[in-house]
Amino acid sequence: MDKASDRGGSSFDHRSGGGAKSGGGGKSPRRRGSQLDKLTIDATVVVRAKAPAGSRHKGYEEIVVQDLNLSPQVTLYRRERWETPEGERIIATLDPGIVGGYGPNLHRLVLALHFSGQVTCERIVALLHGMGVVISKRQVVRLLTAKLETFRAEDEAVLKAGLGGAYVTVDDTGARHAGKSGYTTQIGSDTFTVFRTGPSKSRQAFLERLCGGTALYVINDAALGYMKDRQLPQAVIDKFAAHKEHIFSRPEDWERHLQALGLTDLKVAPDPVLIASECALWGAIRHQGLLQDTVIVSDDAGQFRVGVHALCWVHAERLVHKLVPANDKQRNAIAIAKRMIWWFYGSLKEYKLAPSPQQAQVLRARFDRIFKRGATGYVMLDRLLRRLFRHKDALLRVLDRPEIPLNTNASENDIRAFVTKRKISGGTVSDRGRDARDIMLGLAKTCMKLKLSFYDFLGSRIGLPGTQFPPLAKLIRPAPS
């Protein structure tokens, strides 16, 4: 839809619903500039030429050559051992970058190959063996999960910083863990990405992932308002509001609180325990200062419909595209609907560049004309247009918040790396391996979005000397001056 509605870069014909590339075979008019100014020259070599007598020197023709030297370096550490007068033994400590007999440079290479390069453990072992390094697959796996707590803390800080931005886009995909089916949720924006894997993709699970690593349940104004929106009985809401305890730091404490209020004994639909837990998690999110004014952009999946919500236009158009017409009249109705949606989508893109209250009012009226039309001649299309009209506020959120995207393409692009990892390596077995995969893939994506070197980032966090790297959370959401 982005290409089809791009009026500046193509000669799009709204009457035909198609688009033609610009002249010159569709090549971009932009030219790539030289990248050599980013390099640091380590050495200069003058190459002499054998010239016949009488020749005149005409200067030099320069070429910058980049090379890489990977070779194993084996070091024997002789650690002093002492015994104190009290009988206590003291052994000299090794450099913190050494993990299980392997140095920080090797550790960094393994992490970069596996998480950024999507290289399997078997191929990493084969590559290192070819270089002369003695290592097994089990030792490679240990390197992939070493120093995980350092990276986990960074990943949690990235999530909290990202949830304080203008918007986040979300998506999920299937995942295998410990031989069972699960789901991985992606949360990101133009500056960060995090992945979270669990056995469920329910709304409660999504709220738990938004809370980060904090197991917290809070009853506050945000939670009570959520209860009213979910139509929890007023008598139950009054019980929560009147109770003296409002903050619960452990799931066990929250479950005991629900039992004390008598919610676990109620056999009604919807489940009051489930709704109350969602409300308390939403209260915990707001209690931590997260998602204060952040728009959640998603497809039409119900679990993501929390807080200030916006819908993806690409997924909305995809519903029309999936309709299967039975005759020419229905095919024509679908083609007209798609052309009108493309046209309106292009107008929204133009609005984002120059928003104004007058234009917003015009676009709202145009939305009504498109999605409140009478009979199109295709009953299924009429039902779908009415369904999309019911989501008017979420689809037109961009009119109030022009800084948010119109689609979740960025989330689908982020989650593609996870899907590739899943196809190459399959599922995970241990919880530590699952967490390492989610954390490291998210940090690699975050570095890429911030235009930073993931390789340098790894060196800094592993402890290589001379690799200072600022916290990613400060780059995502700089501290106010």
BELVEN-V525125 format. One line per field, one symbol per residue. ss: DSSP state (A for helix, B for strand, O for the rest). phi: phi as a letter, one per 20 degrees, with the letter a starting at -180 (. if undefined). psi: psi as a letter, one per 40 degrees, with the letter a starting at -180 (. if undefined). A space follows every 50 residues. Layout:
# BELVEN-V525125
ss->???
phi->???
psi->???
This chain:
# BELVEN-V525125
ss->OOOOOOOOOBOOBOOOOBOOBOOOOOOOOOOOOOOAAAOOOOOOOOOOOO OOOOOOOOOOOOOOOOOOOOOOOOOOOOOOBBBOOOOOBBBOOOOOOOBO OBOAAAAAAAAAAAAAOOOOAAAAAAAAAAAOOOOOAAAAAAAAAOOAAA AAAAAAAAAAAAOOOOBBBBBBBBBBBOOBBBBBBBBBOOOOBBBBBBOO OOAAAAAAAAOOOOOOBBOOAAAAAAAAAOOOOAAAAAAAAAOOOOBBOO AAAAAAAAAAOOAAAOOOOOOAAAAAAAAAAAAAAAAOOOOOOOBBBBOO OAAAOOOBBBBOAAAAAAAAAOOOOOOAAAAAAAAAAAAAAAAAAAAAAA AAAOOOAAAAAAAAAAAAAAAOOOOOOOAAAAAAAAAAAAOAAAAOAAAA OOOOOOOOAAAAAAAAAAAAAAAAAOOBOOAAAAAAAAAAAAAAAAAAAO OOOAAAAAAAAAOOOOOOOOOAAAAAOOOOO
phi->.fffdeeedbefdffemdbdfffnmmffffdfefdffeedfebcdeeede dfgnfdfdncddbeddbbcdbfcdceedefcccfgeneeccgfegffecl ncefffffffffffeeelefffffffffffeoeebdffffffffdflfff fffffffffffffdefbcdcabbfbdblmcfbbdddcabfcbbcccdbfc cffffffffffmeeebccdcfffffffffelfgffffffffeffecccec gfffffffffenffefdccffffffffgfffffffffemelfceeeebfe fffeecmedcdefffffffffefdfdbfffffffffffffffffffffff fffbfbffffffffffgfffddfffencffffffffffffdgfffdgffe cffefebdgfffffffffffffffdmeddefffffffffffffffffffe ldefffgfffffoffmcfbfffffffcgfff
psi->ddddehddeighhddeeiihiiifeeiheihhihedeeihhdihhhhiih iiieihhfaihihhhhihhhiihhhhhhhihihideehhhhhiiheehhf ehidddddddddddddefhiddddddddddeehhiiddddddddeifddd ddddddddddddeeadiiiiiiiiihhfeihaihhhhiaeeihiihhiei fiddddddddeaehghhhhadddddddddefiiddddddddeidhehhei ddddddddddeedeehgihihddddddddddddddddefifdfhhhhiae hddegiahiiihdddddddddeihieiddddddddddddddddddddddd dddgiiddddddddddddddefiaheehdddddddddddefddddedddd geeiieifddddddedddddddddeaaididdddddddddddddddddde fihdddddddddfhieghhihdddddgihh.
